[in-house]
Amino acid sequence: MTKSVGIVLVSHSAELAAGLKVMLAQIGSDSVPVAAAGGTTEGEVGTSYELVTEAIARADHGAGVVILPDLGSSVLTARTALQDRPRADISVIDAPFVEGAVAAVVTAASGGDLDAVIAATQEARHVPKF
């Protein structure tokens, strides 16, 4: 079996990250490791360095990891985690949270490598809804 690129969802809300993870599973991401890092370790709104690094470890199955933050400090938290533990096969992507996650999972599930998953995730910025 080919290893799949992992996806990490970083949100200020544990419920938002967990809900998106459920949605991704429902559209066929069983073969894609998706990890949610939402809220703080105290269960509050915010982001957590610890939760992000733990989610990266859960999503990393050897083919690279794409991190999708929702906004603001989630970007900073994800970037800080990567600065502390730099790896060429882990990227924080600037893309819409939901659309980017769907593009990432669909591409990873269809066998896309890290570069293909990153490209698909970034393309989600430019797809009109109507």
LOKETOR-990881 format. One record per atom (N, C-alpha, C, O): atom name; residue in one letter; y, x, z. Coordinates in steps of 0.2 Angstrom, whole numbers, padded with zeros to 4 digits. Each point is the difference from the previous one (the first is absolute). Layout:
BEGIN
REC	a	r	py	px	pz
REC	CA	A	Y	X	Z
...
! end
This chain:
BEGIN
REC	a	r	py	px	pz
REC	N	M	-0006	0004	0000
REC	CA	M	0006	-0004	0000
REC	C	M	0006	0004	0000
REC	O	M	0001	0005	0004
REC	N	T	0004	-0006	-0008
REC	CA	T	0006	0003	-0001
REC	C	T	0005	-0001	0006
REC	O	T	0000	-0006	0002
REC	N	K	0003	0011	0001
REC	CA	K	0005	-0002	0006
REC	C	K	0006	-0003	-0003
REC	O	K	0002	0002	-0006
REC	N	S	0001	-0006	0010
REC	CA	S	0006	-0004	-0002
REC	C	S	0006	0003	0003
REC	O	S	-0001	0002	0006
REC	N	V	0006	-0003	-0009
REC	CA	V	0007	0002	0003
REC	C	V	0001	-0005	0006
REC	O	V	-0001	-0006	-0001
REC	N	G	0003	0008	0006
REC	CA	G	0002	-0004	0006
REC	C	G	0007	-0003	0000
REC	O	G	0004	0004	-0003
REC	N	I	-0003	-0009	0006
REC	CA	I	0007	-0003	0000
REC	C	I	0002	-0001	0008
REC	O	I	-0004	-0003	0004
REC	N	V	0010	0005	-0003
REC	CA	V	0002	-0002	0007
REC	C	V	0006	-0004	0000
REC	O	V	0005	0002	-0004
REC	N	L	-0005	-0007	0007
REC	CA	L	0006	-0005	0001
REC	C	L	0004	0001	0006
REC	O	L	-0003	-0001	0006
REC	N	V	0009	0003	-0006
REC	CA	V	0004	0001	0005
REC	C	V	0006	-0005	0001
REC	O	V	0004	0000	-0005
REC	N	S	-0005	-0004	0010
REC	CA	S	0005	-0005	0001
REC	C	S	0003	0000	0007
REC	O	S	-0003	0002	0004
REC	N	H	0009	-0005	-0004
REC	CA	H	0003	-0001	0007
REC	C	H	-0004	-0006	0004
REC	O	H	0001	0000	0006
REC	N	S	-0005	-0003	-0010
REC	CA	S	-0003	-0006	0003
REC	C	S	-0008	0001	0000
REC	O	S	-0002	0001	-0006
REC	N	A	-0001	-0001	0011
REC	CA	A	-0008	0000	0000
REC	C	A	-0003	-0005	-0004
REC	O	A	-0004	0000	-0004
REC	N	E	0007	-0006	0005
REC	CA	E	-0002	-0006	-0003
REC	C	E	0001	0000	-0008
REC	O	E	-0005	-0002	-0004
REC	N	L	0010	0005	0002
REC	CA	L	0002	0000	-0007
REC	C	L	-0005	0005	-0003
REC	O	L	-0003	-0001	-0006
REC	N	A	0002	0007	0009
REC	CA	A	-0005	0005	-0003
REC	C	A	-0007	-0003	0000
REC	O	A	-0004	0001	-0005
REC	N	A	0002	-0004	0011
REC	CA	A	-0007	-0003	0000
REC	C	A	-0001	-0005	-0005
REC	O	A	-0005	-0001	-0003
REC	N	G	0010	-0003	0002
REC	CA	G	0000	-0006	-0005
REC	C	G	-0001	0003	-0007
REC	O	G	-0004	-0003	-0004
REC	N	L	0008	0008	0002
REC	CA	L	-0001	0003	-0006
REC	C	L	-0006	0003	-0001
REC	O	L	-0003	0000	-0006
REC	N	K	0000	0003	0011
REC	CA	K	-0007	0003	-0001
REC	C	K	-0005	-0005	-0001
REC	O	K	-0005	0001	-0004
REC	N	V	0006	-0007	0007
REC	CA	V	-0005	-0006	-0001
REC	C	V	0001	-0002	-0007
REC	O	V	-0005	-0001	-0003
REC	N	M	0011	0000	0001
REC	CA	M	0001	-0002	-0007
REC	C	M	-0004	0005	-0005
REC	O	M	-0003	-0002	-0005
REC	N	L	0004	0008	0006
REC	CA	L	-0003	0005	-0004
REC	C	L	-0007	0000	0000
REC	O	L	-0003	0001	-0006
REC	N	A	0000	-0002	0011
REC	CA	A	-0007	-0001	0001
REC	C	A	-0003	-0006	-0004
REC	O	A	-0005	0000	-0004
REC	N	Q	0009	-0006	0004
REC	CA	Q	-0001	-0006	-0004
REC	C	Q	0000	0001	-0008
REC	O	Q	-0003	-0004	-0003
REC	N	I	0007	0009	0001
REC	CA	I	0000	0001	-0007
REC	C	I	-0004	0006	-0002
REC	O	I	0000	0002	-0006
REC	N	G	-0005	0000	0010
REC	CA	G	-0005	0004	-0002
REC	C	G	0001	0008	0001
REC	O	G	-0002	0004	-0003
REC	N	S	0005	-0003	0009
REC	CA	S	0001	0007	0002
REC	C	S	-0006	0003	0004
REC	O	S	0001	0004	0004
REC	N	D	-0007	-0008	-0004
REC	CA	D	-0005	0003	0005
REC	C	D	-0002	0007	-0001
REC	O	D	-0002	0003	0005
REC	N	S	0003	-0001	-0011
REC	CA	S	-0002	0007	-0002
REC	C	S	0006	0005	0002
REC	O	S	-0001	0006	-0001
REC	N	V	0007	-0009	0003
REC	CA	V	0006	0005	0001
REC	C	V	0001	0000	0007
REC	O	V	0001	-0006	0003
REC	N	P	-0001	0012	0000
REC	CA	P	0002	0000	0007
REC	C	P	0008	-0002	0001
REC	O	P	0004	0004	-0002
REC	N	V	-0003	-0009	0006
REC	CA	V	0007	-0002	0001
REC	C	V	0001	0000	0008
REC	O	V	-0004	-0003	0003
REC	N	A	0009	0006	-0001
REC	CA	A	0001	0000	0007
REC	C	A	0007	-0002	0002
REC	O	A	0005	0001	-0004
REC	N	A	-0004	-0005	0009
REC	CA	A	0007	-0003	0002
REC	C	A	0002	0004	0006
REC	O	A	-0003	0001	0005
REC	N	A	0010	0000	-0006
REC	CA	A	0003	0003	0006
REC	C	A	0007	-0004	0001
REC	O	A	0005	0002	-0003
REC	N	G	-0006	-0007	0007
REC	CA	G	0006	-0004	0001
REC	C	G	0002	0000	0007
REC	O	G	-0004	0000	0005
REC	N	G	0011	-0001	-0004
REC	CA	G	0002	0000	0007
REC	C	G	0000	0006	0004
REC	O	G	-0002	0006	-0003
REC	N	T	0003	-0006	0009
REC	CA	T	0000	0005	0004
REC	C	T	-0007	0000	0004
REC	O	T	-0003	-0005	0000
REC	N	T	0002	0011	0004
REC	CA	T	-0006	0000	0004
REC	C	T	0000	-0005	0006
REC	O	T	-0005	-0002	0003
REC	N	E	0011	0000	-0002
REC	CA	E	0001	-0005	0006
REC	C	E	0000	-0008	-0003
REC	O	E	0001	-0004	0004
REC	N	G	-0002	0004	-0011
REC	CA	G	-0001	-0007	-0003
REC	C	G	0007	-0003	-0001
REC	O	G	0000	-0006	-0001
REC	N	E	0005	0010	0001
REC	CA	E	0007	-0002	-0002
REC	C	E	0001	0001	-0007
REC	O	E	-0004	0003	-0004
REC	N	V	0010	-0006	0001
REC	CA	V	0002	0001	-0006
REC	C	V	0003	0007	-0001
REC	O	V	0004	0002	0005
REC	N	G	-0006	0002	-0010
REC	CA	G	0002	0007	-0001
REC	C	G	-0005	0004	-0003
REC	O	G	-0005	-0003	-0003
REC	N	T	0005	0009	0003
REC	CA	T	-0005	0004	-0003
REC	C	T	-0002	0006	0005
REC	O	T	0003	0001	0004
REC	N	S	-0009	0001	-0005
REC	CA	S	-0004	0005	0004
REC	C	S	-0003	0006	-0003
REC	O	S	-0004	-0001	-0005
REC	N	Y	0007	0006	0006
REC	CA	Y	-0003	0007	-0003
REC	C	Y	-0008	0000	0002
REC	O	Y	-0003	0001	-0005
REC	N	E	0001	-0003	0011
REC	CA	E	-0007	0000	0001
REC	C	E	-0004	-0005	-0004
REC	O	E	-0005	0002	-0003
REC	N	L	0008	-0008	0002
REC	CA	L	-0004	-0005	-0004
REC	C	L	0000	0003	-0007
REC	O	L	-0005	-0002	-0004
REC	N	V	0010	0005	0001
REC	CA	V	0000	0002	-0007
REC	C	V	-0005	0006	0000
REC	O	V	-0004	-0001	-0005
REC	N	T	0004	0006	0009
REC	CA	T	-0005	0005	-0001
REC	C	T	-0007	-0002	0001
REC	O	T	-0005	0002	-0004
REC	N	E	0004	-0007	0008
REC	CA	E	-0007	-0003	0001
REC	C	E	-0002	-0004	-0006
REC	O	E	-0006	0001	-0002
REC	N	A	0011	-0004	-0001
REC	CA	A	-0002	-0004	-0006
REC	C	A	-0001	0004	-0006
REC	O	A	-0005	-0001	-0004
REC	N	I	0008	0007	0003
REC	CA	I	-0001	0005	-0005
REC	C	I	-0007	0002	0001
REC	O	I	-0004	0001	-0005
REC	N	A	0002	0001	0011
REC	CA	A	-0007	0003	0001
REC	C	A	-0005	-0006	-0002
REC	O	A	-0005	0002	-0003
REC	N	R	0006	-0008	0005
REC	CA	R	-0005	-0005	-0002
REC	C	R	0000	-0001	-0008
REC	O	R	-0006	-0002	-0002
REC	N	A	0011	0002	-0001
REC	CA	A	0000	-0001	-0007
REC	C	A	-0002	0006	-0004
REC	O	A	-0002	-0001	-0006
REC	N	D	0002	0007	0009
REC	CA	D	-0002	0006	-0004
REC	C	D	-0007	0001	-0001
REC	O	D	-0004	0002	0005
REC	N	H	0001	-0004	-0011
REC	CA	H	-0007	0001	-0001
REC	C	H	-0001	0006	-0005
REC	O	H	-0005	0000	-0003
REC	N	G	0010	0004	0002
REC	CA	G	-0001	0006	-0004
REC	C	G	0003	0000	-0007
REC	O	G	0000	0005	-0004
REC	N	A	0003	-0011	0002
REC	CA	A	0003	-0001	-0007
REC	C	A	0008	0000	0000
REC	O	A	0003	-0001	-0005
REC	N	G	0000	0002	0011
REC	CA	G	0007	-0001	0001
REC	C	G	0002	-0006	0003
REC	O	G	-0004	-0005	0001
REC	N	V	0010	0005	0001
REC	CA	V	0003	-0006	0004
REC	C	V	0007	-0002	-0003
REC	O	V	0004	0005	-0001
REC	N	V	-0003	-0011	0000
REC	CA	V	0007	-0003	-0002
REC	C	V	0002	-0004	0006
REC	O	V	-0003	-0004	0002
REC	N	I	0009	0006	0000
REC	CA	I	0003	-0003	0006
REC	C	I	0006	-0005	-0003
REC	O	I	0004	0003	-0003
REC	N	L	-0004	-0009	0005
REC	CA	L	0005	-0005	-0002
REC	C	L	0004	-0002	0006
REC	O	L	-0003	-0004	0004
REC	N	P	0009	0006	-0003
REC	CA	P	0004	-0003	0006
REC	C	P	0004	-0006	-0002
REC	O	P	0001	-0001	-0006
REC	N	D	0000	-0003	0011
REC	CA	D	0004	-0006	-0002
REC	C	D	0008	0001	0000
REC	O	D	0003	-0001	-0005
REC	N	L	0000	0004	0009
REC	CA	L	0007	0002	0000
REC	C	L	0002	0005	0006
REC	O	L	-0003	0001	0004
REC	N	G	0009	0001	-0005
REC	CA	G	0004	0004	0005
REC	C	G	-0005	0005	0004
REC	O	G	-0002	0005	-0003
REC	N	S	0002	-0006	0009
REC	CA	S	-0004	0005	0004
REC	C	S	-0007	0001	-0001
REC	O	S	-0003	0005	0002
REC	N	S	0000	-0010	-0006
REC	CA	S	-0007	0001	-0002
REC	C	S	-0001	0006	-0005
REC	O	S	-0004	0004	0000
REC	N	V	0009	-0003	-0004
REC	CA	V	0001	0005	-0005
REC	C	V	0000	0007	0004
REC	O	V	-0003	0005	-0001
REC	N	L	0008	-0005	0006
REC	CA	L	0001	0006	0004
REC	C	L	-0006	0002	0004
REC	O	L	-0002	0006	0000
REC	N	T	-0001	-0011	0003
REC	CA	T	-0006	0001	0004
REC	C	T	-0006	0003	-0005
REC	O	T	-0003	0005	0002
REC	N	A	0002	-0008	-0007
REC	CA	A	-0005	0003	-0005
REC	C	A	0002	0007	-0002
REC	O	A	-0005	0004	-0001
REC	N	R	0011	-0003	-0001
REC	CA	R	0002	0007	-0003
REC	C	R	-0001	0005	0006
REC	O	R	-0002	0005	-0001
REC	N	T	0004	-0007	0007
REC	CA	T	-0001	0005	0006
REC	C	T	-0007	0002	0001
REC	O	T	-0002	0005	0001
REC	N	A	-0002	-0010	-0002
REC	CA	A	-0008	0001	0001
REC	C	A	-0002	0005	-0005
REC	O	A	-0004	0004	0001
REC	N	L	0006	-0005	-0007
REC	CA	L	-0002	0005	-0006
REC	C	L	0004	0007	0001
REC	O	L	-0003	0005	-0002
REC	N	Q	0009	-0005	0004
REC	CA	Q	0003	0006	0002
REC	C	Q	-0004	0004	0005
REC	O	Q	0000	0006	-0001
REC	N	D	-0002	-0009	0006
REC	CA	D	-0004	0003	0005
REC	C	D	-0007	0003	-0002
REC	O	D	-0003	0005	0003
REC	N	R	0000	-0009	-0008
REC	CA	R	-0007	0001	-0002
REC	C	R	0001	0000	-0008
REC	O	R	-0003	-0005	-0003
REC	N	P	0006	0010	0000
REC	CA	P	0001	-0001	-0008
REC	C	P	-0007	0001	-0003
REC	O	P	-0004	0004	0001
REC	N	R	0003	-0009	-0006
REC	CA	R	-0006	0000	-0005
REC	C	R	0003	-0002	-0006
REC	O	R	0003	-0005	-0001
REC	N	A	-0006	0008	-0005
REC	CA	A	0002	-0001	-0006
REC	C	A	-0003	-0007	-0003
REC	O	A	0002	-0003	-0004
REC	N	D	-0007	0001	0008
REC	CA	D	-0004	-0006	-0002
REC	C	D	0002	-0006	0004
REC	O	D	-0004	-0005	0000
REC	N	I	0010	0005	0003
REC	CA	I	0002	-0006	0004
REC	C	I	0008	-0001	-0002
REC	O	I	0004	0005	0000
REC	N	S	-0003	-0011	-0003
REC	CA	S	0007	-0001	-0002
REC	C	S	0003	-0007	0003
REC	O	S	-0004	-0005	0001
REC	N	V	0010	0006	0001
REC	CA	V	0004	-0006	0002
REC	C	V	0003	-0003	-0007
REC	O	V	0004	0004	-0003
REC	N	I	-0005	-0010	0002
REC	CA	I	0003	-0003	-0007
REC	C	I	0005	-0005	0002
REC	O	I	0000	-0004	0004
REC	N	D	0006	0005	-0008
REC	CA	D	0005	-0005	0000
REC	C	D	-0001	-0006	-0005
REC	O	D	0000	0001	-0006
REC	N	A	-0003	-0006	0009
REC	CA	A	-0002	-0006	-0004
REC	C	A	0001	-0006	0004
REC	O	A	0000	0000	0006
REC	N	P	0000	-0006	-0009
REC	CA	P	0000	-0006	0004
REC	C	P	-0007	-0001	0004
REC	O	P	-0005	0002	-0003
REC	N	F	0006	-0004	0009
REC	CA	F	-0006	0000	0005
REC	C	F	-0006	-0004	-0003
REC	O	F	-0005	0003	-0001
REC	N	V	0006	-0009	-0001
REC	CA	V	-0005	-0004	-0002
REC	C	V	-0003	0002	-0007
REC	O	V	-0006	0001	-0001
REC	N	E	0011	-0001	-0004
REC	CA	E	-0002	0001	-0007
REC	C	E	-0003	0007	0000
REC	O	E	-0004	0001	-0004
REC	N	G	0007	0004	0007
REC	CA	G	-0002	0007	0000
REC	C	G	-0007	0000	0003
REC	O	G	-0004	0004	-0003
REC	N	A	0003	-0007	0008
REC	CA	A	-0007	0000	0003
REC	C	A	-0005	-0003	-0004
REC	O	A	-0006	0003	-0001
REC	N	V	0007	-0009	-0003
REC	CA	V	-0004	-0003	-0004
REC	C	V	-0002	0005	-0006
REC	O	V	-0005	0001	-0002
REC	N	A	0010	0002	-0001
REC	CA	A	-0001	0004	-0006
REC	C	A	-0004	0006	0002
REC	O	A	-0004	0003	-0003
REC	N	A	0006	0000	0009
REC	CA	A	-0004	0006	0003
REC	C	A	-0008	-0002	0001
REC	O	A	-0004	0004	-0002
REC	N	V	0003	-0009	0005
REC	CA	V	-0007	-0002	0001
REC	C	V	-0004	-0002	-0006
REC	O	V	-0005	0002	-0001
REC	N	V	0008	-0006	-0004
REC	CA	V	-0003	-0001	-0006
REC	C	V	-0001	0006	-0004
REC	O	V	-0006	0001	-0003
REC	N	T	0010	0004	0003
REC	CA	T	-0001	0006	-0004
REC	C	T	-0005	0004	0004
REC	O	T	-0005	0003	-0004
REC	N	A	0005	-0002	0010
REC	CA	A	-0005	0004	0004
REC	C	A	-0007	-0004	-0001
REC	O	A	-0005	0004	-0001
REC	N	A	0005	-0010	0002
REC	CA	A	-0007	-0004	-0001
REC	C	A	-0003	0001	-0007
REC	O	A	-0006	0000	-0001
REC	N	S	0010	0001	-0004
REC	CA	S	-0002	0001	-0007
REC	C	S	-0002	0007	-0001
REC	O	S	-0001	0002	-0006
REC	N	G	0002	0002	0011
REC	CA	G	-0002	0007	-0001
REC	C	G	0005	0005	-0002
REC	O	G	-0001	0006	-0001
REC	N	G	0008	-0008	0002
REC	CA	G	0005	0004	-0001
REC	C	G	0001	0006	0005
REC	O	G	-0002	-0001	0006
REC	N	D	0004	0007	-0009
REC	CA	D	0000	0005	0005
REC	C	D	0007	0000	0003
REC	O	D	0004	-0005	-0001
REC	N	L	-0002	0010	0005
REC	CA	L	0006	0000	0004
REC	C	L	0006	-0001	-0004
REC	O	L	0005	-0004	0001
REC	N	D	-0004	0008	-0007
REC	CA	D	0005	-0001	-0004
REC	C	D	0001	-0006	-0003
REC	O	D	0006	-0003	-0001
REC	N	A	-0012	-0001	-0001
REC	CA	A	0001	-0006	-0003
REC	C	A	0002	-0005	0005
REC	O	A	0004	-0005	-0002
REC	N	V	-0007	0005	0008
REC	CA	V	0002	-0004	0005
REC	C	V	0008	0000	0002
REC	O	V	0003	-0005	0001
REC	N	I	-0001	0011	-0001
REC	CA	I	0007	0001	0002
REC	C	I	0004	-0003	-0006
REC	O	I	0005	-0003	0001
REC	N	A	-0006	0005	-0007
REC	CA	A	0003	-0003	-0006
REC	C	A	0000	-0008	0000
REC	O	A	0006	-0003	-0001
REC	N	A	-0011	0000	0002
REC	CA	A	-0001	-0007	0000
REC	C	A	0005	-0003	0006
REC	O	A	0003	-0005	-0001
REC	N	T	-0004	0008	0007
REC	CA	T	0004	-0002	0005
REC	C	T	0008	0001	-0001
REC	O	T	0004	-0005	0001
REC	N	Q	-0002	0010	-0004
REC	CA	Q	0007	0001	-0002
REC	C	Q	0002	-0005	-0005
REC	O	Q	0006	-0002	0000
REC	N	E	-0010	0000	-0005
REC	CA	E	0001	-0004	-0005
REC	C	E	0002	-0007	0003
REC	O	E	0004	-0004	-0004
REC	N	A	-0007	0002	0009
REC	CA	A	0001	-0006	0003
REC	C	A	0008	-0002	0002
REC	O	A	0002	-0006	0000
REC	N	R	0002	0011	0000
REC	CA	R	0007	0000	0001
REC	C	R	0003	-0004	-0006
REC	O	R	0005	-0003	0001
REC	N	H	-0008	0004	-0007
REC	CA	H	0003	-0002	-0006
REC	C	H	-0003	-0007	-0003
REC	O	H	0002	-0001	-0006
REC	N	V	-0006	-0002	0010
REC	CA	V	-0004	-0006	-0003
REC	C	V	0004	-0006	0002
REC	O	V	0000	-0002	0006
REC	N	P	0003	-0002	-0010
REC	CA	P	0004	-0006	0002
REC	C	P	-0005	-0005	0002
REC	O	P	-0006	-0001	-0002
REC	N	K	0008	-0003	0007
REC	CA	K	-0004	-0006	0002
REC	C	K	0001	-0006	-0005
REC	O	K	-0005	-0004	0000
REC	N	F	0010	0004	-0003
REC	CA	F	0001	-0006	-0005
REC	C	F	0005	0002	-0006
REC	O	F	0001	-0004	-0004
! end
